[in-house]
Amino acid sequence: MEWTSPARHQPSPDAGCWLVSAPQGSELRSPASPVAPGAARVQPRRTAQWICLPRPTSPTRASSQPATGPVIWANWPAYIAKGTLKGFQRDSGIQVDYKTPINDNDEFLALVGDDLTAGNPIGYDIITMTSWVTAQLLDQDVLQPFGPVEGADRVISSLATPNWDPEQRFSMPWQAGLTGIAYDARRVDRAIGSIAELFERKDLAGGVGLLTELSDTLGMVLLGQGQSLNDLSEDDLDTSIDYLRSRSDAGQFAGFYGNDFMKGLRQGTLAASLAWSGDVLQEQLKNPYLKFVVPEEGLLIWSDDLLVPRGSTQAAAVAELVSYYYQPEVAAKVAAWVNYICPVQGAREAMTKVAPELVDNPLIFPDGSINEVSYLFPNLPQEVFGRASAKFAEIIEATS
């Protein structure tokens, strides 16, 4: 199926700490993407550091404020249809200062962690963090409620009412995505169809990129080993880490990357990489030889969530902003530009007027063939995650 890090903190017992730093086997690419000459078709998926947020001794909530703005929004690069911001500002009268300082979760939290913990303003009223971070920030009581917002009932079922925020008072999915494999067909001897190939093939040695997010990289290692993510033990994590270390020692990997993995594929320093689906679909418009593969062993699915730090005074304005983006017509415009999984029910129908060619794209509106082979990385007990993170950090540092 084809479709066209600053000072190191030491963890302590009273702190919340984490490390900073389609049929299966098929390719998903843009309709116009050709197969590179001689490439076989696959037959029918930085430096690490600790971030610690001690529990506030006197948790407080930002008082209710009128929706006046301005709202300062921290997001990832190339993750919005900017014309939609103009529509919101025109309709609401609320100004939005949109910034893209997030390359990966850990680097961003290293910059704002102290003020976030203290409940001080961090320079942003809305931040966009991946769901495993959302769960930890909520546990540390460093966020404030802004919902349920109007339109919360439109969250797609696979992302609605997460166990860390069942009433969706503190978080709303911005976009969701898949972690799979990307490669440039001009730079490999033959197509890549599995996680095992990515980690074992000798012709890829030294040219494979991994992701700095533990959940992405270890999640894919675990899937590659045939391990269920529904019932993970610490022994399972240790086994995956030992395997990752052995492949790193063998010289299989070029390095670990955040949102900049695409730069390595673009410049040719990487032949293949663990990759996020939307980034690949965007890049395919420029490079038709770039492939996104649903590995034989499966994919990871995740979401990036909209959150309001405790120190912000703009929760009411944020609620209006989020409600605006949960209108199906607006959500469809964003999805057409970012090419990630749209979290809003009704957006697929609205897409018929925005970009009809994307209505049946399973990387934006997943069908059964994608959902059946997509897996969530579980929320691990903090002490287990901390120990795994320390070992993961050692591998990142050794590979750098």
N, C-alpha and C positions, 0 to 999 in steps of 0.2 A: 504494500500500500504506500503510495508516494504522494507527497504534497509539496504542489508548488507553493605602629603601634608603640607608644609612649611608656611610661614607667611601669615596671612589673609589680603586681600586687601579689602578696601571699594569701592563699585562702585560709579562712579561719572558721571554727565551728559555728559561729553566730552570723556568718555572712553567706549570701547567695553568690556563688562563684561559678564561672564557666570559662572555658578557654577562648581567647580571642586569636587571634591569628587569621489500536492498530494490531494485526497479527504480530506476534513477537518475532524479533529479528528483522523487522522491516524498516525501510527508510521512509521518513516523512519529509517532504520537501515541496517547494512551490511548483505549480503545474508546469511552468516553462523550464524547469531545471533539467538539463540534459545529463545523461550518464557519461562520465569521462571516458574517452577512448581507451579501450583495454580493461576497463574496470568491470569486475564481475558483479552482477546483480545478486543481492541477498534474497534468498527465498523466504515466502511466507511460512524499542524500547531501549608568604611574608614572615613575616616573623610572628610566631604565636606568643600570646601572653595571657595572663589571668585577668578577668574582670570580676571584681567583687563588689556587691552592693549590700552593705549591712542593712539589717532591718531598721527602719526608723523607730526611735524610741517613743515618739509621739506622733503617730500618723495623723495627717490632716488631709482635708480635701479642699481644693480651690472652691471658693464660694461661687454661687450662681451669679453669672454676669450676663448683661445684655449682649446680643449678637451684633457687636459693633465692628470687630476686627481692629487692625489688620491681623490676618492669620499668616504665620510664618511656617512653611511646610518643608520638611526634610524628606526627600525621596531618593530613589536610585536613578541613575542616568537613563535616558531614553525610555521613560516609564509613564508617559502621559501624552495625550493629544492636547497640545497647549492651547489650541483654539477653544477648547472647552472651558478653560479658566476664564477667558474673556467673557464667555456666556454667563458663568456664575457671577462674576463681578458686576456685570451689567444688570442681571436679574435681581441680585441681592443687595447691591450697594456695599458689599463687604470686599475689601481689598485683600489679595493674596500675594504674598512674597514667596515665590516658589523657588526652592533651591535643591541641588542634587549632590549633597555631600557624602552619600552612603555608597561605598564600594563593596563593603561586606559588613555584617552586623558587628563583628568584634572591633574593627577599626573605629566605627562610629561611637560605640559605647565607651571606648577608651577616651574619646574626646569629651563626652558629656557625663560620664559616670558619676563624678563627685557631686556635681550640682543636681543630677537626677536623684541621687540618694538623699540629699539634704532637702529636697523639695523646693529648691531654688529654680528660677527661670533658667532654662538651658539654651535659650536662643531660638527655640522652635516650639510652636504650639501644637504641631501634629507631626509625628514621626512614623515611618513605615518600616516595620520590623517583621522578620520571618516568624512564623507561628511558634517555634520552639522558644524563641526569645520572649515572645508575648507571654507565654505561660510562666516563665521565670520572673519577668518584671511584675506580673500580677501577684505572684507569690511574695515578692519583696515590697509590695504596697507602694510602688513609685509612680503609679498611674492614677488618673482620676476618671470618673464616669462621664460620658457624654451622650449615652443612649439609654434605651433603644431609640434609634432615630427613625424618622419616617422613611419607610422603604426597607426596614430590617426584615420584613416578612418576604422580601424578594431574594434573600441569600439562597443560592442553590443548595440543595439538600446535603451534598457532600461536605459543605463548609459551614452549615448552619449550626447554631447552638453548640460550640465546642465545649469540651468538658471543663476547660479552664475559665470559660466565660459563658455559661449556658444561657443567660438572658441577653447577651451581647450588649451589656452596659458599658464595657470598657474597650471593646475592639470591634472592628468591622473589616472583613477581607477587602483588600484593595484589588489585587489580582492573585491568581494562583498559577502554578506552573508544574512542569515535569522535569525531573533530572534524568537524563539519558546519556547518550554518546553522540558526539559530533566529530566529523572528520572531513578533510578535504580530499576528494577522490583523486586529485592530481598528485597527492603526496603519499599515497599508500599503494602497496603492491596489489592489494585486492580489498574488496569491501569488508567492513567490520560488522559482525552480526551479534556479538555477545560480549558480556563483561569479561568473561574468561579470556577472550581474544585480546581485549584491550590490555589486560594485565600480563599476558603470557607470550604474545607473539613477538618473536625475535626481530622481525622487520620493523616493529614499532619502538624498539628499545631506545630510550633517551629522548623520545619525541612525544610522550604521553603527558597530558596535563591532568591534574586532580584539583579538587576544590577545597578551599580552606575551611569550609563549613564541615564540621565533624559529621553532622547528620547526613549530608550529601555523600561524602566519600565513604564513610564506614557503612552507611546504608547500602550503597552500591556493592561494596565488598561482600557484605552479608548476603545480598541477593545472589551475587555471583557464586557464593558457596552453597546456595540452595537453602539458606537459613530463613525460617519464617520470622517476620518482624513482629508478629503478634504476641510472641512469648519469648522475649529475649532474656537471657541470663548474663551475668557478668562474665562467665566463662565464654559465652558466645562472642562477646565483645573482645575479650582478650585474644581469642582465636583469630578473629578478623584483624586485629591490630598486629599480631605476630606475622600474619600473612602479608599485610601491607608493608611491614618493616622488611620482610625478606625480599619482596619485589623492589623496594626502594634500594636496598643494598645491592641488588643485582643490576641497578642502573636503568630500570624500566621507565622512570619518571623524569620529566624535565623540570617539574616543580609544582607548587600548589598556588592556585589563583583564586581571586575573588571575582568581581564583575569584569575583570580584565582578561579572563581566559580567551575571549574572542580576539583580543589584540594578538595573542600568540598564534592563533589559527590564521588570522589575517596576514601576519608578517612571515609565517612559515617556520617560526621557532617551535611550533607544535604541529604534529601530523594529525593528532587526535586528542580528544579531551572528554572528561566528564563535562556535561554542559546543560545549561538551562534552556528549555524549549523556545521561549519567546525571543531570546537573543539570537538564536540560530535562524528562526524564521525571518527576523528583520534583516540579518546579514545575507540571507539567500537572495534577496532582491539585488544585491551587489555581486554576489559570488554564487552562480548557479551550480558549482561543483561541490558546495558545502552540503553535507548530509546530516540529518538528525535521525538517529537510529533508536527504535524501540528494541532494546536488547532481548534476546531469547529468555533471559532470566526475569525480566520485568523492569519497571520504572519506579521512581519515587515521585510522589505528589506532595505538594506543599502550598502554603499560602503566605503572602505578605499582608500584614494587618495594619490598619490605621489606628494610632494610639495617641492619647493626650497625656503629656507628663503632668505630674502633680503641681509643678510650679507655673503652669500656664493659666492665664486669666481669660482664655478665649474658647472655653469648652462649648459654649452656646453657638458661637460662630462656626466652630468645627462641625457641630451637629448639622448645621444648615449646609455646609460644604459637602459632608458625606451624603446627606439626603439627596442633594443635587446629583451626585455621581451614581446614585442608585436608581435614577430614572433610566428605564431601558434604552431610550434613544441616546442618552449621553453615554451610558455604559458601552453601547455598541460602537460609538465613535472612538472611545478609548481602546477597546479591544481591536478595532481595525488598525490602529496605529501601533500598539505595543505587541500584538500577536501572542499574548498570554491567555490562559484560561479565564474567561469572563465569569465573575461570581454572581452575576445578576440575572435572575429569572426574567424572561421576556426580551433579553438583549438579542437572542438569536433571531427572533421574529423581526426586531427592529433592524437587524443587520441587512435584511433584504433591501432596505432603502439606502443603506450606508455603503456596503461593499458586498453585493450579492455573491461574489465568488468565494467569500469566507464563511458562508452560512453552514456549509458541510465540512469545514475544516476541524478535524477531531482534536487538534492541539489548542483550539479556542473554545469549541463546544464539544467536549469529549463524548464519544459514543461508547457502546458496550465494549467494543474491541480494545479501547484504551482503558476504560474503568476497570475491566477485569484483570488487567496486568499492572495496575498502579497501586503502590503501597505507601502508607504513611510511616515515617520513622517515629517510634513511640516516644512519649515523654518519660525519661528515665529518672529514677530517684536521684536527687541532687548529688549524694555522695558517690553513687556509681558513675554518674556523668563526669564528676570531677576527676575521679581516678582515670577514666578512659581518656579524658581531655589531656591530662598530663602526659600520658603515653603517646597520644596523637601529636602533641606539641613536639616531642622529641623527634618524631619522624619528619615533621615539617622542617624543623631546624637542621636536621642532618641532610635534608634534600636541598636546602637553600644554597 
